[in-house]
């Protein structure tokens, strides 16, 4: 019986999680439970959502109701109280199933700034509602048209007024605004030319999008993947002082730890994509017969898949190290950045190997390779370009002069 099906989710036995991975029985149970949930949303579901450029609302609702999006929220606030490693396994399984955690992954890590740096009142007010799915915090306002990856150069400004701030400026590639109740916003509260260090003078705010009114406009950006990204324009948007997270001017420090968690979780999505390609391509290579022999018998097919699989396994080890160190309180970020780099590069290697294995069928929508091929390309440049990761490692790990 053929192991390859167009609308199924074959899994290569050699790529299964198991005792050799070093995961605990509880972590393996998390993987199995997420996998079972994802089975309710076959590849046809994701194919149709992609073709319609639609938000996978039913999937996000199911994931929320199962408690997986609140996995990192402590139990005292209604979450599962799990670590980043468990969160990583959740997202990896979603993408390995053929789905895309991009639609809702920010709900898992964006609340980190609130959890680690918010006041007791803010945490009591928002975290239980986020954990229960009553509030969605899926939108992260950082990137700007003229700043890009140079976060300290953002110009969106929050001018202090009695009792709060008026925010004016513009963000781009701000995802899921239309499906969020809250946005985590980074803005300047002191002009760049007035601070001693470029990282000073930035503050973090929790913006209630339900109360924004005409002071906030959202302009969708049509993209190859991630169909829920936007330009957001703020026109003297009022944010009460009680919605500022932590101290004024220290926001850059607050988002860094959240960004490290984001690196680990995005690495996990890339790993899931990579294993998806290996699962699909090896099953196809075993069954596809050309010149009276399975194409998987040819080294031209075998070698790229074997190489990609080994790269994925190596990247997975670095992801696990990065997640474990984050859970232990190590916020330095080297491992998180390296995990993101290695996982995205390995996933892209697997994407190309799968596309070659499927040949012309890889371009056919019904075979569900071309959609994931497009999705896998995103992690090479987002949430941070791999070139910047190389610069980070060169400077902060190898001690070389700053290159930018």
C-alpha positions, 0 to 999 in steps of 0.5 A: 500500500502506498505511503504517499497520499496527496492529502495526508500527512506521511511521516518518515519513521527515521524522523520521528521523535522518540527516546533518541531525541532526549525528550521526556515522556511528558514532552512526547505526549505534548507532541502527540496531542498537538499532532492529533489536533492537527489531524483535524485540519488536513492539507486541503484545509491549509491549501484552501486557506492559502488560495483564498488568502484567508485567516485559519480561524477554525484552527486558531480557535481549536488551538486556543481551546486546547490551551496550546497558545497559552502554554507559556503563561504560568498556571496562576494566570490560567496558562499551562505553565510550560517552558519555551522548549515545550512551546517549541515542540508545539509549533514544530508539530503544527508546521510538520503536520503541513499547517502554519503556526505563523497565523497565531505564534505571536500569541505564544511569545508576545505576552513575554514582555508583559509576563516578565516586565509588566506590573502585577495589575497588568498581569492580573488584568490581561494574562488570564484573558489571553490564556482563555482566548478571550483576548488575542495578543497576536500583533507586534508593532516594531518594524518601520519602513525606514528602520527595518532591522535597525530597531533603535532608529524607529521614529514612531513617537509616544509623546507624554501627556497628562495621564498617558501618551499620544502615539504618532508614526507608522509600522510595517509588516505588522501581522494579524492586526485584524484578528487581535484585540491587543498590540505590543507596541515599541515607540520612542519616548525620547528622541534618538538625538537626545539619548546617550545610547541608541537603545535608550528612550524606547518604551513598550506599550500595550495598545487596546486595538478595540479602543483605537477608533479613527486614530489608527488605520490598517492597510493590508500588504499583499505578500507571497506568504503570511497573508495577514500582514499590514502597514499600521498608521498611528495618528495621535493615538491615545494610550493611557499611562497604565498601559505602559509596560515597565519603566519609560525608556527601557523598552528595548531591554524588555523586548530583547528577551521576548525576541530571543524566545521568538527566535527559538519558536520561529526556529521550531516552525522552520524545523517543522517545515523541514521535517514536513519536506523530508516526510513527504519527499521520502514517501514519494521517492519510495513510491514514484517509479521511473525507468522501472525503479523507485526514484529513491534508489537514485543517489541524486535523490537520496543524497540531497534528502539525507543531507537535509535530514542531517542538517535538520537534526543538527539544527534541532539539537541547537534549538533544544539547547537554546530553548533549555537555556532560555528556560533556565534564565539565560537571556544572552541570545547567542544560542537563540540566534544560532538556532534560528539561523541553522533551522531556517537554512536546514529547512530551506535545504529540505525545501529544495531537496523536496522540490527536486524530488517531486519534479514538476509535481512539486509545482502543482498546488494539489501536492502541497509542496509549493505552498510550504516551499513559499512559507519556508523561504520566509524564515530566512529573512524574518523575524531577523535576516540570517545575515544579521545573525552572522554579524551577531555571532561574529561580533558577540561570540567570536569577538570580531569588530562590529560590521555595521 
